[in-house]
Amino acid sequence: MKVLIIDDDRLVALSLKTILESDTDVEVSEVGYSGEDAVRLYRECRPDVLLMDIRMGEMSGLEAAEVILNEHPKAKILMLTTFSDDEYIIRALNIGTKGYIIKQDFESILPAIKAVNLGQSVFGGDIVKRLQGYVKKDKVYENNEDLSAKELDIMEQLAKGLNNKEIGDVLFLSEGTVRNYISNILDKLELRDRTQLAIYFLTNYR
């Protein structure tokens, strides 16, 4: 399994290389230190898994992931970071990355990479707890009986990061109508806010 490592902290990047290469099944193809390196090296190496930090210089890991996934939709990208902010979790899910784990959980990095290589999506323990706090797993609307097609359309646009006006422009609705729809959806799903709603959509309808 070929792995590309990208982290703007050179010590961390080289430490990750040492950790991963302790497993005979892993070959670290290259190590890079920026989002720009990630895009360039992915094109050159075509690794099985890209392990990448989120916060880096001019081009963040998420920005680099978006570029790579636009060019290579089947790319397997595992985000590695010290941050577990809601915004990052939502964007990582929305872009199509295969996982999001916290650096401090170093023992899980190698198993996570192997799982991603097998096509699984992986989230570290801290992220799973966060997602469980957002989404009521006992209220999954498998047949969409309680959600109309229009409500699902609005949820999809919201999960893309659009505000009410932008959603209205896309779906030919007034901003007030969109606001009312979102309020009704939150009540129906017993969710607290737009962040919870975005994560609910991305984890149940992607």
C-alpha positions, 0 to 999 in steps of 0.5 A: 500500500503506497501512502503520501504524507502531507504535513507542514510540520516537518518533524510531524511528517517525518515522524508519521513516515517512521510510524507508517514504515514500521509496518511492512505493508506500507510504503511511504511514496513521498512526504510533502509540506503544503497543500500545493505539494499535496496536489503536485505529489498526488498527480505524480505518485497516485498513492493508495491513500493520502494522509494530510493535515488540514491547516497549512500555509496558503492552501489548506488540506481541505482546499488541496483535497477538493482539487485532488478529488475534482481531478481524481474522484476515487482518491482516498484521502484521510485528514489528520489534524489537531482540530475537531471544529464543526466547520472542518468536520462538515467540509471534510464530509462534504468534499468526499474525504474518507476520514478525519482523525485527530493527531493525538490519537496516534495509535489509530493512524495506521489502522485508519489508513488500512481501513481507508485503503479498503474503502471504508470511511474512518473517524477518530473516537473524538469525531465519532462522539461529536457526530453522535452528539449531532445526529440522533441515530435512532431517528433515521428516515430510511424511506424519506416518509417524513421528509419531502423531496423539497426538504431534502433539496434544501438540506442538500444545498445547506450541507454544501454551505449555502446560506438561505438566500443562495439556497433560494436562488438555486431552488427558486424560492424566497429567502423567507420560504427557505427559512421556514422550511429549515425551521420545520425540518429542524423541528421534524428531525429534533435537531438544534441548528444548521450544523446538526442538520448539515451533518445529519444530511451528510451522514444519512443521505450522501 
